[in-house]
């Protein structure tokens, strides 16, 4: 999987099912993972990524705030899972490493935590493998695979070696499902993954929407963002309603506060960011939730 976008998080570049990393990087076409890196202030992006990203900025969608708020949600969700005793994490659509990676957050609470990152962008894979080289806490693994082929992820030998499917798992699908079109059957992909999880596991999702019940993001801006991804990047962007996003959790039970805009999901009491701030509040165009399998 490859990661992220203005709605940040996961991504899907060209799908490969051979398990062999692609060494081809097309610098002429924007990529969601590299655009997300740009929004976060990173340097692992090319002119095409920056040009596409600035098209979204010009539409008034506040992508940098989206990216930061989504990244903060990831950290809070992983800490929550770790405090519930989850020591195994499968993070699909990891994106280019930035501060607060899943394994760093999880292993702060549980040093023995095992994390498997799944991505399909060669830049993401290179940076992720460099990040974990020499890492001493727990076990951290990076594989090339695609959310649109969940069976290949579940059967991957490195996934089976790192994760015990008889014990609870934290499945992370942060800002990745909106890169799967309806005709690519995201319901079957998420169901297959949910069914593979044992009782006591958790599913973490964040997903872009064109307009929530309290969204301050203009529909025009959301349409511009979707058009930019469709016309200028390697992945399309499918924005969905809150009710549609909730369907990806299946019969899992959402933990409090349910499916909400990202800054409102269990905000840190000591955070400098006020979820009701006018700029942060624009992230109501990105819903987030965590649910438990009984």
Steps between C-alpha positions, in 0.01 A plus 500: 500500500613839465383761718338821553359818382348818617269265683824337594608165595498206272534460135485285199738538214527251217379163626750216496432150621838342428641606836802648326569870565469731205812707442328727251410846628307721261595851606272656238181389674402608849469228761272523808776389739738765375226764497424414861868529580494850347195598705683389815802710407715209383762500226433162337294636212546618142381805301195310369399420859542858613313643202202269556505571872496875445192461277320363805638773725365759257152347531493594868485144636771553768689179410784567742252513787340181369836326497603612848161420655495156341853429617405602853197270487723209398717559804205520739339188354819294520559609861141408582543152351831448677335590831233239430776241482539483122860406416456412131427755229436463127528847344382499138590813303777620725633781280837670514625492861440812707504579870274273701515181294283212619789291632649795688172581673410138573842408633506796737217329686589138421869459410430146377237615249514351151412722202465407133485786251340439161561734207566477129689819420875441454590828670287410800657156520853637478447760770309264729768234478769756571303624801472158660857392422671432831175553691528306824153519656240239411479386140433730205450364148432667164344317206381593154133425443171669420176537693313404184651153540443430871541124457860556390564714808358239736693218332831687478768295679642803680156594628441145624843496664453831681133481601320229696145486366388317813557814708334846471633727225474871428413549132582853380325632188573869544414716200530217251148376422414821317759398240293194411221560252160339545560279196811365675273357774633651824226314692637158409856609582407632843276202576777253419736685732239529777417131477869411540527687829447309825261619771634793699661658193449863399446673165617860456367701203517858381337596172429812295150632442371773272281650771415393853207613709711782645759533225640843426683380189318622189378230266682681220831455680438130551416464131818680404704268721337194346562635150866566576554142612313364201676716240847553642586209730539124484193444720142619489324634808154375594332711767220326691223590742523436873246217476691340213828520692334339804422193287871414480495415871249219440362368830797623704403720796616860473669627815417847633453754354403298192557614143588868521719758327866429569580773757204392712604136539620481862700827484796528734422710805843660494500569127572851379239454227138588568271269298254786467761733349378642169790354299514164678122476470533476124618143557137402547544394136695202633319249719674265740403211722631201694295182544543172690420149385309292754 
